[in-house]
Amino acid sequence: MQPLFEPLTFLRGPALKNRFALAPLTNLQSHPDGTLSDDEYKWLTMRAEGGFSMTMTCAAHVQAIGQGFPGQLGIFSDDHLEGLTRLAAGINKNDSLSIVQLHHAGHRSPEELIGTKPVAPSAHEESGARALSTAEVEQVIEDFIAAAERAEKAGFDGVEIHGAHGYILCQFLSSDTNRRDDQYGGSLENRARPLFDIIAGIRQRCGKDFNVGVRLTPERFGIVLDEALAVAQRLFDEAQIDYLDMSLWDAFKEPTEEAHKGRTLMDCFTALKRGDVRLGIAGKIRTPEEAKQCMESGIDFILLGRAAIIHHDFPNLLANDKGFTPLSNPVSADHLRAEGLSDTFVEYMGVWKGFVANTEGVITPEMLT
C-alpha cells in the first residue's frame, strides 16, 4: 500500500501528501441562495481531517441559471465569498488541497428550480432548454473564469472545471447535444472551445501557482470515447491544467464501444502520453485493494466517493492499519450521521439503491445516462 501514501507534485501549487482525494459529491446541504451551510462545512472539513490530501467541494454553480439541484453550493456571486473563505481555511488547516468544482448544469437545470427555461448549446426538446446565443456562450465562459477568480480570492488552492456527466461543457462536447453552426459547434475543436477558453482565461487571470483540473466523462451523455481521448490528449499536451479527473462510473469496466474492448476504460487513459499533467480516476473504487490496483495500472491519484461517505477518515484508517477493511453497503443512517452527513444528505443517499439500510433506493449509476 506504500505508493498510496507517497506525495504527488503538480505543475502548480502545493503537492498532495498522499494519493487519496475526495471526489466532488452532490450533497444538497447548502442554503437556497448557494451560501455555505454549517452542515456542508462539517461534511467537507471532516474529510480533510480524515487524511484526504485533496478535498473538493460539490459542483458549485457559476451562474444562478446553471443550478442543477437543490441545496447546491454557489460561486456565482460575491455574496458567497464569506462562506467560501471559511471553507477554504477549514480545509487548508488540515494540510489538504482545497478545490472548488466549477459547474453549470445547462439543460439539466430544472425549470422549477431556476424559475426560467434552462439554457444549452442547442435547443433541447426533453428539458425545454433554449439555445444560447453566441454572446451568451461567451458570458458562460466569462462566468467560469470569474468563479475561479472568486475561489482564489477565498483562499482555495485551485478549481476543477466540470466537463462531465452531461452538464453544460459536456453538452458542448457532444455532437448529439451541440448542433451549433458558430465557432462553438461542428468540429470537435469547436465543440471543445468553451472548455479550452475557460482554461486559458483562468491561466491569464489567476495566480501562477493556482491549481486547475478538469473532469471528463469518457462514455454516455453523447460522448464518443475516441473524442474523449482526443480531448484528454490535448489537455495533456498543452499542459495548461495540473490534473485530469476521469469519472468512469466503474474504473474496471470495459468500454462499451466495440473498437476499444479488451482493456479497461482506465487503461484507455493511462496509455496516453501525459507528460507532467497528473491523472486521477473515480469510479467504484471502494477498498484498499481496488485503490492499489488502480495505482498499479498507472494512475497518479484516486478520487473516492462512496467510500469517503462511509469513512470520513479512510486514508488515516488505512495508514494506521494495513489490514483495514471498509464497511460494505448498506450502512445505517446513524452511521452516516456519525460520519458527518446531515439528515438532508442521508435522505439523498437513501435514493441510491442499496446504500442506506432500510430504504428503498431507486437510483443506480446505470440509470444516469
Backbone torsions as a table, in degrees:
resi	resn	phi	psi	omega
1	MET	NA	-4.1	-173.2
2	GLN	-55.8	-41.1	180.0
3	PRO	-58.2	-25.1	178.9
4	LEU	-69.5	-15.8	-176.9
5	PHE	-115.7	15.6	173.9
6	GLU	-86.0	144.3	177.9
7	PRO	-67.8	160.5	-179.6
8	LEU	-137.8	122.6	179.1
9	THR	-89.7	156.7	173.2
10	PHE	-118.0	166.8	175.1
11	LEU	-60.0	-32.6	-176.5
12	ARG	-136.1	143.4	172.3
13	GLY	81.8	-174.1	-175.9
14	PRO	-66.0	157.5	176.0
15	ALA	-84.3	160.4	170.6
16	LEU	-84.3	141.0	179.5
17	LYS	-82.1	-20.3	174.6
18	ASN	-150.5	-173.6	-173.7
19	ARG	-102.0	17.0	-179.5
20	PHE	-104.3	122.1	175.6
21	ALA	-120.0	147.2	173.4
22	LEU	-80.9	123.6	177.2
23	ALA	-68.2	152.4	176.0
24	PRO	-71.9	121.3	-170.2
25	LEU	-127.4	127.2	173.8
26	THR	-61.0	132.3	-178.2
27	ASN	-139.6	-9.5	172.7
28	LEU	63.5	22.8	-169.0
29	GLN	-100.9	-9.6	-178.4
30	SER	-77.3	170.2	178.1
31	HIS	-73.2	158.9	-177.9
32	PRO	-56.1	-27.4	179.7
33	ASP	-88.7	6.1	177.8
34	GLY	88.6	-1.7	178.0
35	THR	-75.9	153.9	-176.4
36	LEU	-67.0	138.3	174.4
37	SER	-102.1	162.7	174.2
38	ASP	-62.0	-35.0	179.9
39	ASP	-62.9	-44.2	-179.1
40	GLU	-70.0	-37.9	176.0
41	TYR	-58.5	-46.8	-179.2
42	LYS	-62.4	-46.9	-178.3
43	TRP	-57.1	-46.2	-175.8
44	LEU	-76.8	-44.1	-177.5
45	THR	-68.7	-26.7	174.7
46	MET	-62.9	-35.5	178.9
47	ARG	-70.2	-37.7	175.7
48	ALA	-63.6	-43.2	177.7
49	GLU	-64.2	-29.4	-176.2
50	GLY	-81.6	3.0	171.9
51	GLY	107.8	-0.5	177.4
52	PHE	-67.8	129.9	-175.3
53	SER	-81.0	-16.9	172.9
54	MET	-134.7	127.0	178.4
55	THR	-117.8	114.4	-175.3
56	MET	-109.0	138.9	177.5
57	THR	-70.2	170.2	166.0
58	CYS	-63.3	171.7	173.5
59	ALA	-57.2	122.0	-179.8
60	ALA	-108.4	121.5	-171.8
61	HIS	-79.1	139.2	-173.3
62	VAL	-94.3	-9.6	172.6
63	GLN	-136.6	145.0	177.3
64	ALA	-57.9	-37.8	-178.6
65	ILE	-74.0	-8.0	-179.7
66	GLY	-96.8	9.8	-179.9
67	GLN	-64.3	136.4	-175.9
68	GLY	-108.6	-19.1	-177.2
69	PHE	-158.1	157.6	179.1
70	PRO	-63.4	152.8	176.4
71	GLY	65.7	27.4	-177.9
72	GLN	-85.4	139.1	175.4
73	LEU	-65.8	136.1	179.2
74	GLY	-107.5	153.3	174.0
75	ILE	-145.5	26.5	-176.7
76	PHE	-96.6	-0.7	-175.3
77	SER	-144.0	150.1	174.2
78	ASP	-65.7	-15.3	174.6
79	ASP	-61.7	-20.0	-179.4
80	HIS	-86.4	-9.2	-171.1
81	LEU	-63.7	-39.7	-177.6
82	GLU	-58.3	-49.6	179.8
83	GLY	-67.8	-40.1	179.3
84	LEU	-63.4	-38.1	178.7
85	THR	-65.1	-42.8	176.8
86	ARG	-61.3	-42.2	-177.2
87	LEU	-67.4	-45.4	179.8
88	ALA	-58.1	-43.9	179.8
89	ALA	-64.2	-39.7	-179.8
90	GLY	-66.3	-33.2	177.1
91	ILE	-76.3	-48.4	-173.4
92	ASN	-64.7	-30.3	-177.5
93	LYS	-67.6	-13.3	178.3
94	ASN	-100.8	18.6	177.8
95	ASP	58.8	42.0	176.8
96	SER	-121.8	134.7	178.6
97	LEU	-65.9	126.4	-177.7
98	SER	-96.8	123.5	-175.0
99	ILE	-132.3	133.2	171.0
100	VAL	-100.6	130.2	173.1
101	GLN	-87.7	123.9	-177.7
102	LEU	-93.2	133.0	-165.8
103	HIS	-146.5	148.8	168.4
104	HIS	-146.3	126.9	-172.9
105	ALA	-79.4	-17.6	-179.3
106	GLY	60.6	-131.0	-177.9
107	HIS	-70.8	-5.3	176.6
108	ARG	-90.4	6.5	172.6
109	SER	-78.8	116.6	-179.0
110	PRO	-66.1	129.4	-178.5
111	GLU	-58.5	-36.9	-178.7
112	GLU	-69.3	-19.3	179.3
113	LEU	-88.0	-42.2	-174.9
114	ILE	-94.0	-11.0	174.2
115	GLY	78.5	13.8	177.8
116	THR	-159.9	172.9	177.6
117	LYS	-65.6	138.7	175.3
118	PRO	-69.4	166.8	179.6
119	VAL	-119.4	156.6	-176.1
120	ALA	-157.3	169.1	176.6
121	PRO	-56.4	-40.6	177.0
122	SER	-135.7	159.9	177.6
123	ALA	-54.8	140.4	-174.8
124	HIS	-128.0	109.1	-170.9
125	GLU	-63.3	-43.7	-174.4
126	GLU	-60.6	-42.0	-177.7
127	SER	-94.0	-15.2	-174.9
128	GLY	80.0	12.2	-178.6
129	ALA	-67.5	145.2	175.1
130	ARG	-98.3	158.1	179.7
131	ALA	-77.2	139.0	174.3
132	LEU	-71.2	141.4	169.4
133	SER	-73.0	166.3	177.3
134	THR	-58.6	-42.7	178.7
135	ALA	-62.9	-36.7	179.3
136	GLU	-69.9	-34.4	174.6
137	VAL	-62.1	-43.9	178.1
138	GLU	-61.0	-34.0	178.0
139	GLN	-70.6	-38.1	175.5
140	VAL	-59.6	-46.4	178.3
141	ILE	-58.6	-46.9	178.8
142	GLU	-59.5	-39.8	-176.5
143	ASP	-72.8	-30.5	171.2
144	PHE	-62.9	-45.1	-178.6
145	ILE	-65.2	-44.7	179.3
146	ALA	-62.1	-35.6	177.7
147	ALA	-65.5	-38.0	176.4
148	ALA	-63.4	-41.8	176.3
149	GLU	-60.5	-39.8	179.6
150	ARG	-64.8	-41.3	178.3
151	ALA	-62.5	-41.9	178.6
152	GLU	-64.5	-42.3	178.9
153	LYS	-60.7	-34.7	-180.0
154	ALA	-74.6	-13.4	178.0
155	GLY	105.0	6.8	177.3
156	PHE	-70.4	150.0	178.7
157	ASP	-75.0	-22.4	-178.4
158	GLY	-178.3	-173.8	178.2
159	VAL	-136.1	155.4	168.6
160	GLU	-116.1	129.9	178.6
161	ILE	-88.4	121.0	-175.9
162	HIS	-84.2	102.8	177.7
163	GLY	-112.0	23.7	-172.0
164	ALA	-120.3	-180.0	165.4
165	HIS	60.2	26.4	174.8
166	GLY	76.1	15.2	175.6
167	TYR	-86.2	-175.0	-159.7
168	ILE	-59.9	-40.8	-179.3
169	LEU	-70.5	-33.9	172.7
170	CYS	-66.0	-37.2	176.9
171	GLN	-63.2	-37.1	175.1
172	PHE	-67.1	-39.9	-177.2
173	LEU	-67.1	-30.0	-175.3
174	SER	-84.8	129.1	175.9
175	SER	-71.8	-13.6	176.1
176	ASP	-71.9	-39.0	-175.5
177	THR	-105.5	-9.9	178.2
178	ASN	-113.3	104.2	179.0
179	ARG	-118.8	31.0	-177.3
180	ARG	-73.6	157.6	177.0
181	ASP	-120.4	17.3	174.7
182	ASP	-101.4	-160.1	-176.4
183	GLN	-71.0	-3.7	179.8
184	TYR	-108.8	13.2	179.9
185	GLY	-142.6	167.1	179.0
186	GLY	99.1	-104.2	-177.9
187	SER	-68.5	160.5	176.4
188	LEU	-60.0	-39.2	177.9
189	GLU	-57.3	-42.9	179.2
190	ASN	-69.5	-41.7	-178.7
191	ARG	-66.3	-28.8	178.1
192	ALA	-86.9	-5.8	-174.4
193	ARG	-57.1	-45.2	178.6
194	PRO	-55.6	-43.6	-179.7
195	LEU	-60.8	-48.4	-176.2
196	PHE	-73.0	-29.5	174.8
197	ASP	-68.0	-36.6	176.6
198	ILE	-63.6	-46.2	179.2
199	ILE	-59.0	-46.5	-179.1
200	ALA	-61.4	-41.4	-179.9
201	GLY	-65.4	-40.3	178.5
202	ILE	-64.7	-42.3	179.4
203	ARG	-62.5	-35.6	-179.2
204	GLN	-74.2	-32.6	-168.3
205	ARG	-111.6	-8.1	175.4
206	CYS	-109.5	167.8	-174.3
207	GLY	-65.0	158.9	-176.0
208	LYS	-66.8	-19.1	179.7
209	ASP	-103.4	12.2	-179.7
210	PHE	-77.7	126.1	-177.0
211	ASN	-81.6	133.0	178.9
212	VAL	-130.0	127.2	175.0
213	GLY	-123.0	167.2	177.5
214	VAL	-133.6	136.5	172.7
215	ARG	-106.2	129.5	177.2
216	LEU	-126.4	157.6	172.4
217	THR	-113.3	131.1	-177.2
218	PRO	-89.1	-14.9	-178.2
219	GLU	-142.0	169.3	178.3
220	ARG	69.6	172.4	178.2
221	PHE	54.6	29.4	177.9
222	GLY	78.3	11.1	-179.4
223	ILE	-90.6	127.4	177.0
224	VAL	-91.5	132.6	-173.5
225	LEU	-58.3	-42.9	179.5
226	ASP	-59.7	-37.0	178.6
227	GLU	-71.4	-37.9	175.9
228	ALA	-62.0	-40.3	178.0
229	LEU	-65.5	-38.6	179.2
230	ALA	-65.6	-42.1	177.5
231	VAL	-64.8	-43.7	178.7
232	ALA	-59.6	-44.6	-179.1
233	GLN	-64.0	-38.4	177.0
234	ARG	-64.3	-41.3	177.0
235	LEU	-60.3	-41.6	177.9
236	PHE	-65.9	-45.7	-175.4
237	ASP	-64.3	-42.7	-176.3
238	GLU	-76.7	-25.2	173.8
239	ALA	54.9	35.2	174.0
240	GLN	-91.1	-7.1	172.6
241	ILE	-111.0	166.5	-179.4
242	ASP	-100.9	-27.0	176.5
243	TYR	-154.8	155.0	171.8
244	LEU	-112.8	127.1	179.9
245	ASP	-106.2	107.8	179.3
246	MET	-94.4	115.8	178.1
247	SER	-92.4	107.1	-169.1
248	LEU	-105.4	-3.3	-171.6
249	TRP	62.8	-47.0	177.2
250	ASP	-144.3	107.3	-174.6
251	ALA	-63.4	-19.5	-171.6
252	PHE	-104.8	2.2	-177.4
253	LYS	-79.7	157.1	171.1
254	GLU	-77.1	152.0	172.5
255	PRO	-61.0	153.0	177.4
256	THR	-77.7	-26.3	-177.7
257	GLU	-77.8	130.4	-172.8
258	GLU	-56.9	-37.2	-175.4
259	ALA	-64.7	-19.0	-175.7
260	HIS	-111.7	5.6	-179.9
261	LYS	-67.9	159.4	-179.8
262	GLY	103.8	-4.3	174.0
263	ARG	-148.6	170.2	-178.9
264	THR	-84.0	160.6	173.4
265	LEU	-57.1	-40.6	179.3
266	MET	-57.3	-44.0	-177.7
267	ASP	-65.2	-28.5	177.2
268	CYS	-59.8	-33.0	-176.4
269	PHE	-95.3	-31.1	176.1
270	THR	-68.8	-20.9	179.6
271	ALA	-74.8	-16.6	-179.3
272	LEU	-73.1	150.4	175.6
273	LYS	-81.6	111.3	-172.9
274	ARG	-109.3	1.1	176.3
275	GLY	56.3	-128.3	-178.3
276	ASP	-97.8	6.0	175.7
277	VAL	-84.3	134.4	-175.8
278	ARG	-87.7	155.9	-179.7
279	LEU	-120.7	120.7	173.6
280	GLY	-110.8	153.2	-176.3
281	ILE	-131.6	137.4	171.7
282	ALA	-127.9	146.7	175.4
283	GLY	143.6	94.0	175.6
284	LYS	56.5	39.5	174.0
285	ILE	-98.0	103.5	-167.9
286	ARG	-115.2	-23.5	-172.9
287	THR	-124.1	160.0	175.0
288	PRO	-56.4	-37.5	-179.1
289	GLU	-66.1	-38.3	177.0
290	GLU	-67.8	-38.0	176.5
291	ALA	-62.5	-43.6	178.1
292	LYS	-61.6	-41.7	179.6
293	GLN	-61.1	-40.1	177.6
294	CYS	-63.7	-43.7	179.3
295	MET	-62.4	-39.6	179.7
296	GLU	-67.9	-21.2	177.6
297	SER	-79.9	-10.5	173.0
298	GLY	109.9	12.1	176.3
299	ILE	-82.3	170.4	-177.4
300	ASP	-99.8	-35.2	177.3
301	PHE	-155.5	166.2	-171.9
302	ILE	-120.2	135.0	174.3
303	LEU	-104.9	117.8	-178.6
304	LEU	-99.0	134.4	177.3
305	GLY	-110.9	-84.4	-177.6
306	ARG	-59.7	-38.2	179.5
307	ALA	-63.3	-33.8	179.2
308	ALA	-77.7	-23.9	173.8
309	ILE	-68.8	-42.1	-176.2
310	ILE	-74.8	-35.2	-179.7
311	HIS	-131.6	104.6	-179.6
312	HIS	-64.9	-22.4	-176.7
313	ASP	-115.6	36.0	179.4
314	PHE	-49.7	-50.4	-179.0
315	PRO	-61.1	-43.1	-178.7
316	ASN	-67.2	-38.0	178.5
317	LEU	-61.9	-41.6	179.9
318	LEU	-71.9	-37.8	179.7
319	ALA	-62.1	-33.9	-177.2
320	ASN	-91.0	-12.9	-177.7
321	ASP	-151.2	99.6	-178.1
322	LYS	-64.7	-12.3	176.1
323	GLY	-97.5	11.2	-178.8
324	PHE	-54.5	128.7	177.4
325	THR	-119.4	113.3	-178.2
326	PRO	-64.6	154.4	172.5
327	LEU	-64.1	149.0	176.2
328	SER	-101.0	155.1	174.2
329	ASN	-75.9	152.0	0.4
330	PRO	-80.9	150.8	174.8
331	VAL	-114.0	160.1	-176.1
332	SER	-77.9	156.3	175.2
333	ALA	-62.0	-36.6	179.3
334	ASP	-63.6	-38.8	177.5
335	HIS	-61.6	-43.9	-178.7
336	LEU	-65.5	-37.2	176.4
337	ARG	-63.1	-39.9	178.3
338	ALA	-66.3	-23.2	178.3
339	GLU	-89.9	11.3	171.8
340	GLY	95.9	10.2	177.4
341	LEU	-88.5	135.9	174.2
342	SER	-74.9	169.2	176.5
343	ASP	-58.9	-36.1	178.7
344	THR	-63.2	-43.5	179.9
345	PHE	-68.2	-41.7	178.0
346	VAL	-60.2	-43.7	178.9
347	GLU	-61.4	-41.4	178.0
348	TYR	-62.8	-43.8	179.6
349	MET	-64.7	-22.5	178.0
350	GLY	-66.9	-18.9	177.9
351	VAL	-81.8	-11.0	177.2
352	TRP	-85.7	119.5	-172.3
353	LYS	-56.9	124.0	173.9
354	GLY	82.3	5.6	-175.8
355	PHE	-88.1	-47.5	-176.7
356	VAL	-108.9	132.4	-179.5
357	ALA	-63.1	145.1	175.7
358	ASN	63.7	30.2	172.6
359	THR	-127.3	155.2	-179.8
360	GLU	-105.8	77.5	-179.9
361	GLY	-62.0	144.8	-177.4
362	VAL	-121.1	-10.1	-176.7
363	ILE	-107.4	134.6	169.7
364	THR	-123.2	155.9	177.8
365	PRO	-55.5	-33.1	-178.6
366	GLU	-64.6	-21.7	179.5
367	MET	-78.5	-17.9	-173.9
368	LEU	-87.7	71.1	-179.5
369	THR	-112.7	NA	NA
